[in-house]
Amino acid sequence: RSYSGNRQRERQLMQWEHIRAVEFLRGQDDPKRRRKSDTRTIVRAGGVGGNATNMKKELDSVQEGLGDLFRDSIREVEVNVKRIDNVERRLEELAEMVANLAKSMGEKHYEMVTIIQHQYEQSEERTRRQAMTLSGGSRSDRRTTSQPVAVDDDLSVHLGSEDSTEEEQRPRVWRGKLQHHQLARLVPYQLDSGSARVAEMPEVWSSSDWPDRAEAAGAFNGFDSSSGFHRGSHAGRYVTDEAGRPMNPSGKPGAPDRNRLPLWGPNHCLHLAVTRWRRDDRQNIAKKAGRPVLQVAAVLDRRGGMQLPWYHVKHCLPSCIGPASVSASSASSSTVGQCGLQNLLRAWLRERIEALDAGRLGAKRLHIQQEAVTAAACSTVYTGLLDDRVNGDNAWLETDLVNLHEHFNYNFEDDVVTECLREGGSGERVAWIDVANRRLMRQSHNTLLRLVAQQHGAYF
């Protein structure tokens, strides 16, 4: 009974019985034992040797018959054991195939439900807008209405009263400083290239002391001591035209002059990709098409447009500008690597998290998220020219794409990191979205996210 339920021990017992049976049969065929048996038989038989001999022959024939039957039984048992092993092996293979099939069907089911949910949310939002239009609802009524707007396959952002002021808000220039770097960006981010607010961008820039004068002037192709920042290019030396205006080294025709950029020549900027893995209910990394799915903190607009958080940068050290690179291993030769901007970004994000409302978010949570920023892997994915719609013939963007990826022991939470990337009172919304090839993502930023996905071996 102790062997019941243990197939391995049952096989060992059967093999042992087989060995003992073979030893017994071999002992019966031993000639020495036969001679001893003959001697004992003759002694006991007395004078009737003939009858004893015949009886011995009959016994020997019976033993041989029993031995043959026993051997056949053992062979049959061995064949059955092999068949059982083959059946068990096949059952294990079938179980593995069923598990893989169930996993694949689960992913397909999730994708189908996600698509249906996305279509339903879009239809619901469209119906709500039509109903409000037909009912003649005023703008003030729409402000107090809080409705979810679908921005992603599996994400909806809840709009509140703060977002309703975005339509009326005029953009302004936000400025910051990180040691020997000056940062600036428009608040809120300009996402729609056809909006009236984007047309105001040159006027907005001119209202601050950040942009160049109207005419092109300065020490191009190097450090401009009069302005106090570097005007070099990652692409090397660039030429100037007869009027002294720098020419876009990409050679692509664009808008005349500076277009909507504040500086003549290279406009250095920093694109920040804060990423984490998307996880399922069991906290396992979600996969799509056999690859893990990344999520990135992106800025959203009311129409579903998306882009990465990014900042104009003035490098105020002569040694800041380095050659272009498209690899995190080349970070030491990039702008960020030479300026130490990676460590400055960590400290800056920690300070912004510390400045959040501890009473609402919890002081312990904020402290944990500060530790998550410190533990996160920070690398430069790309350094060089950026093909963007704001480029002009005499002004263009050059960027350092920095990726801050969460540590496996310190996860980025949904609201803390995204809130520290937005400016309060600006109506901006920052949310986690899946990294993928998206039509609504700003085209140049979509190209940058492809590089981030390639670095992590993630789905795109």
C-alpha positions in Angstrom: 0.0 0.0 0.0 2.9 2.3 0.6 3.7 2.2 -3.1 0.2 3.1 -4.2 0.0 6.4 -6.0 3.8 6.5 -6.6 4.4 5.3 -10.1 8.2 5.6 -9.8 8.3 3.3 -6.8 5.9 0.8 -8.5 8.3 0.6 -11.5 11.2 0.0 -9.1 9.3 -2.8 -7.3 8.4 -4.5 -10.6 12.1 -4.3 -11.8 13.2 -5.8 -8.5 10.7 -8.7 -8.8 11.9 -9.3 -12.3 15.5 -9.6 -11.2 14.6 -12.0 -8.4 12.6 -14.2 -10.8 15.5 -14.4 -13.3 17.9 -15.3 -10.5 15.5 -18.1 -9.4 15.2 -19.5 -12.9 19.0 -19.4 -13.4 19.4 -21.2 -10.1 17.1 -24.0 -11.3 19.3 -24.5 -14.4 22.5 -24.7 -12.4 24.2 -28.1 -13.2 25.6 -28.3 -9.7 22.2 -28.1 -8.1 21.0 -30.7 -10.6 23.8 -33.2 -9.5 22.9 -32.6 -5.9 19.3 -33.2 -6.6 20.1 -36.4 -8.5 22.2 -37.7 -5.5 19.5 -37.0 -3.0 17.0 -38.7 -5.2 19.0 -41.8 -5.7 19.7 -42.2 -2.0 16.1 -41.7 -1.1 14.9 -44.0 -3.8 16.7 -47.1 -2.5 16.4 -49.7 -5.1 13.8 -48.3 -7.3 16.1 -46.0 -9.4 14.1 -46.2 -12.6 10.9 -44.8 -11.1 12.8 -42.0 -9.4 14.6 -41.1 -12.6 11.3 -40.9 -14.5 9.7 -38.8 -11.7 12.7 -36.4 -11.8 12.3 -35.9 -15.5 8.7 -35.1 -15.1 9.4 -32.6 -12.4 12.1 -31.0 -14.6 9.7 -30.7 -17.5 7.1 -29.1 -15.2 9.7 -26.6 -13.9 10.8 -25.7 -17.4 7.1 -25.1 -18.4 6.5 -22.9 -15.4 9.8 -21.0 -16.1 8.7 -20.3 -19.7 5.3 -19.0 -18.5 7.0 -16.8 -15.9 9.4 -15.3 -18.4 6.5 -14.6 -20.8 4.6 -12.8 -18.0 7.6 -10.7 -17.1 8.1 -9.7 -20.8 4.4 -8.8 -21.0 4.7 -6.6 -17.9 7.8 -4.8 -19.3 5.9 -4.1 -22.6 2.9 -2.7 -20.6 5.2 -0.5 -18.5 6.8 1.0 -21.7 3.3 1.6 -23.1 2.3 3.4 -19.9 5.4 5.6 -20.1 4.6 6.6 -23.7 1.0 7.4 -22.7 2.2 9.6 -19.8 4.6 11.4 -22.1 1.9 12.1 -24.6 -0.4 13.3 -21.9 2.2 15.8 -20.7 2.7 17.1 -24.2 -1.1 17.5 -24.7 -1.4 19.3 -21.4 1.3 21.8 -22.5 -0.4 22.3 -25.8 -3.7 23.0 -24.1 -2.1 25.5 -21.7 -0.5 27.4 -24.6 -3.7 27.4 -26.6 -5.7 28.7 -23.6 -3.1 31.5 -23.1 -3.3 32.5 -26.8 -7.1 32.5 -26.7 -7.0 34.6 -23.5 -4.8 37.2 -25.3 -7.1 37.3 -28.3 -10.2 37.6 -26.1 -8.6 40.5 -24.2 -7.7 42.3 -27.4 -11.2 41.8 -28.8 -12.9 43.0 -25.6 -10.5 46.1 -25.6 -11.5 47.0 -29.2 -15.2 46.6 -28.4 -14.8 48.8 -25.3 -12.9 51.4 -27.2 -15.5 51.6 -29.9 -18.3 51.8 -27.3 -16.5 54.7 -25.5 -16.1 56.6 -28.7 -19.7 56.0 -29.7 -20.9 57.2 -26.2 -18.8 60.3 -26.3 -20.0 61.1 -29.9 -23.6 60.7 -28.8 -23.1 62.9 -25.8 -21.7 65.7 -27.9 -24.5 65.5 -30.4 -27.1 65.5 -27.7 -25.6 68.6 -26.0 -25.4 70.4 -29.4 -29.1 69.7 -30.2 -30.2 70.7 -26.7 -28.4 74.1 -27.0 -26.3 73.6 -23.9 -24.2 76.6 -23.0 -20.4 76.5 -22.6 -20.8 76.9 -18.8 -23.0 73.8 -18.7 -20.3 71.8 -20.5 -17.7 72.9 -18.1 -19.5 71.4 -15.1 -20.1 68.1 -16.9 -17.5 65.4 -16.2 -17.2 62.7 -18.9 -14.5 60.2 -19.8 -12.8 60.7 -23.1 -11.2 57.6 -24.7 -7.6 58.3 -25.5 -6.2 54.7 -25.8 -7.2 51.1 -26.4 -7.4 50.4 -22.6 -7.3 53.9 -21.0 -9.9 56.6 -20.4 -9.0 59.9 -18.7 -11.7 61.5 -16.5 -12.0 65.2 -17.3 -12.9 67.7 -14.6 -13.4 71.4 -14.2 -9.7 72.1 -14.5 -9.6 70.6 -18.0 -12.5 72.8 -19.2 -10.4 75.9 -19.0 -7.9 74.6 -21.5 -9.9 76.0 -24.5 -9.8 79.5 -23.2 -6.3 79.5 -21.7 -3.6 81.4 -23.6 -0.2 79.6 -23.7 2.7 80.9 -21.7 6.4 80.1 -21.3 7.5 78.0 -18.4 11.1 78.4 -17.4 13.4 76.4 -15.1 17.0 75.9 -14.4 19.1 72.8 -13.7 22.6 74.0 -12.7 24.3 75.0 -16.0 21.1 74.3 -18.1 18.2 76.5 -18.8 14.9 74.8 -19.5 11.8 76.3 -21.2 8.5 75.0 -22.7 5.1 76.2 -23.6 2.3 75.7 -21.0 0.1 73.9 -21.9 1.9 71.8 -24.5 0.8 72.7 -28.1 -0.5 69.5 -29.7 -2.7 70.7 -32.5 -0.7 72.2 -35.3 -3.8 73.8 -36.8 -5.1 75.6 -33.7 -5.0 79.3 -33.3 -3.0 79.0 -30.1 -0.1 77.4 -32.1 -0.2 80.3 -34.5 0.5 82.5 -31.5 3.7 80.6 -30.6 6.2 83.2 -32.0 4.4 85.9 -30.1 4.4 83.9 -26.9 8.1 83.2 -27.2 8.8 86.9 -27.9 7.1 87.8 -24.6 9.9 86.2 -22.7 13.7 86.7 -22.8 14.3 83.2 -24.1 14.3 83.7 -27.9 16.8 85.3 -30.2 16.3 88.7 -31.7 14.3 89.0 -35.0 17.5 89.1 -37.1 19.9 86.2 -37.1 23.0 87.0 -35.1 25.3 85.2 -32.9 28.4 82.9 -32.8 27.0 79.9 -34.6 28.7 76.5 -34.7 30.1 76.9 -31.2 29.6 78.5 -27.8 28.0 81.9 -28.0 29.7 83.9 -25.2 27.5 86.9 -25.8 24.3 84.8 -25.3 25.8 82.4 -22.8 24.8 79.1 -24.4 26.0 76.6 -27.0 24.9 76.9 -30.6 26.7 73.8 -31.9 25.0 71.0 -33.7 25.1 67.2 -33.1 25.4 66.9 -36.9 28.6 68.8 -37.0 29.2 72.2 -38.6 26.3 73.8 -40.5 26.5 76.5 -43.2 24.9 79.9 -43.2 23.3 81.7 -46.1 24.2 85.1 -47.6 22.2 86.9 -44.9 24.1 85.0 -42.1 21.2 82.7 -41.3 22.0 79.1 -40.4 20.7 76.5 -42.9 18.9 73.3 -41.7 21.5 70.5 -42.1 18.8 67.9 -42.9 18.2 69.6 -46.3 14.4 69.1 -46.0 12.4 72.1 -47.1 10.4 73.6 -44.3 8.6 76.8 -43.2 10.6 80.0 -43.8 12.9 81.4 -41.2 12.5 80.1 -37.7 8.9 78.9 -38.2 7.6 78.5 -34.6 11.0 78.0 -32.9 12.5 80.5 -30.5 16.2 80.3 -31.7 18.0 80.6 -35.0 19.9 77.4 -35.9 19.8 74.4 -33.6 17.2 74.4 -30.9 18.4 71.9 -28.4 15.7 70.0 -26.4 15.2 67.1 -24.1 12.5 64.5 -24.6 11.7 62.5 -21.5 10.3 58.9 -21.8 9.3 57.6 -18.3 8.4 54.0 -18.9 7.2 50.9 -17.0 5.9 47.4 -18.0 2.2 46.9 -18.3 1.1 44.2 -15.9 -2.0 41.9 -15.7 -4.1 41.1 -12.6 -1.4 38.7 -11.3 1.3 41.4 -11.7 2.9 39.5 -14.6 4.2 41.5 -17.5 1.6 41.7 -20.2 2.5 40.5 -23.7 1.2 41.3 -27.2 2.3 39.4 -30.3 4.8 37.5 -28.2 6.6 40.7 -26.9 6.3 42.5 -23.5 4.2 45.7 -23.6 5.7 49.0 -22.4 3.8 51.9 -21.0 5.0 55.6 -21.1 3.8 58.7 -19.4 2.4 60.9 -22.2 0.7 64.3 -22.5 -2.9 64.2 -23.8 -5.1 66.8 -25.4 -8.9 67.0 -25.7 -8.9 65.5 -29.2 -6.9 62.4 -28.2 -3.5 63.7 -29.4 -0.5 62.5 -27.5 3.2 63.5 -27.2 6.1 63.0 -24.8 7.0 65.6 -22.2 9.8 67.7 -23.7 11.7 70.9 -22.9 13.8 73.4 -24.8 17.4 73.4 -23.4 20.1 76.0 -23.4 23.5 74.3 -22.6 25.5 76.9 -20.8 28.8 75.1 -20.8 31.2 75.0 -23.8 31.8 71.3 -23.4 28.1 70.2 -23.5 27.5 69.5 -27.2 28.8 66.1 -28.5 28.3 63.9 -31.6 25.0 62.3 -32.4 24.3 58.8 -31.2 21.5 56.3 -31.4 22.4 54.0 -28.6 22.2 54.1 -24.8 25.8 52.7 -24.7 26.9 55.9 -26.4 25.5 58.2 -23.6 29.0 59.2 -22.6 29.5 61.0 -25.9 26.1 62.6 -25.9 24.9 65.9 -24.6 23.3 64.3 -21.5 26.4 62.2 -20.9 28.8 65.1 -20.9 26.5 67.5 -19.0 25.5 65.1 -16.3 21.9 65.9 -17.1 20.7 62.4 -16.2 21.5 62.8 -12.5 20.1 66.3 -12.6 16.8 64.9 -14.0 16.6 62.4 -11.2 17.0 65.1 -8.6 14.6 67.4 -10.4 11.8 64.7 -10.5 12.4 63.9 -6.9 11.9 67.6 -6.0 8.7 67.8 -8.0 7.3 64.6 -6.3 8.2 66.1 -2.9 6.3 69.3 -3.8 3.0 67.4 -4.5 0.1 67.4 -2.1 1.2 65.0 0.7 -2.2 65.3 2.4 -4.0 64.1 -0.7 -1.5 61.5 -2.0 0.1 60.4 1.2 3.6 61.2 2.5 4.6 57.6 2.5 3.5 57.1 -1.1 5.5 60.2 -2.2 8.6 58.9 -0.4 8.3 55.5 -2.1 7.9 57.2 -5.5 11.0 59.3 -4.8 12.9 56.0 -4.1 11.5 54.6 -7.4 12.9 57.5 -9.4 16.3 57.0 -7.7 16.3 53.3 -8.4 15.0 53.6 -12.0 17.4 52.9 -14.9 18.3 56.1 -16.7 19.8 56.0 -20.2 20.1 58.1 -23.4 18.4 56.3 -26.3 19.0 58.9 -29.0 21.0 62.1 -29.6 20.7 64.1 -32.8 18.4 66.0 -35.2 14.7 65.5 -34.9 12.4 65.7 -37.9 9.5 67.7 -36.5 6.7 69.9 -37.9 8.0 73.0 -36.1 11.3 73.0 -38.0 12.0 75.7 -40.4 14.6 76.4 -43.1 16.8 78.3 -40.6 15.9 76.7 -37.3 15.5 73.1 -36.3 15.2 70.8 -33.3 18.0 68.6 -31.9 17.2 66.4 -29.0 18.5 64.1 -26.3 15.9 61.3 -25.7 16.3 60.2 -22.1 14.5 57.0 -20.9 13.8 56.6 -17.2 12.6 53.0 -16.8 11.2 51.7 -13.5 13.1 49.3 -11.3 11.6 45.8 -10.8 11.5 46.4 -7.0 10.1 50.0 -7.2 7.1 50.4 -9.5 5.9 53.7 -10.8 2.3 54.3 -9.6 -0.5 55.5 -11.8 -0.9 59.1 -10.5 2.2 60.3 -8.7 4.7 60.3 -11.5 2.2 61.6 -14.1 1.2 64.4 -11.8 4.7 65.6 -11.3 5.2 65.9 -15.1 2.3 68.4 -15.5 2.1 72.0 -14.5 -0.6 72.9 -12.0 -3.4 75.1 -13.3 -2.5 74.5 -16.9 -5.3 72.1 -17.8 -2.7 69.5 -18.9 -3.3 65.8 -18.6 -0.6 63.2 -18.3 -1.5 59.5 -18.3 0.1 56.1 -18.9 -0.5 54.7 -22.4 0.8 51.6 -24.1 3.8 52.1 -26.3 2.7 51.3 -29.9 2.6 52.7 -33.4 -0.2 55.3 -32.9 -1.8 57.6 -35.4 -2.7 60.1 -32.7 0.9 60.3 -31.3 3.0 63.2 -32.6 4.9 61.8 -35.5 8.4 62.7 -34.4 7.6 61.4 -30.9 6.3 58.2 -32.4 9.7 57.7 -34.0 11.4 58.2 -30.7 9.1 55.7 -28.9 10.0 53.1 -31.5 13.7 53.5 -30.5 12.7 53.1 -26.8 10.7 49.9 -27.6 13.6 48.5 -29.6 16.0 49.1 -26.7 13.7 47.1 -24.3 12.8 44.5 -26.9 9.1 45.5 -26.4 6.1 45.5 -28.6 5.6 48.3 -31.0 
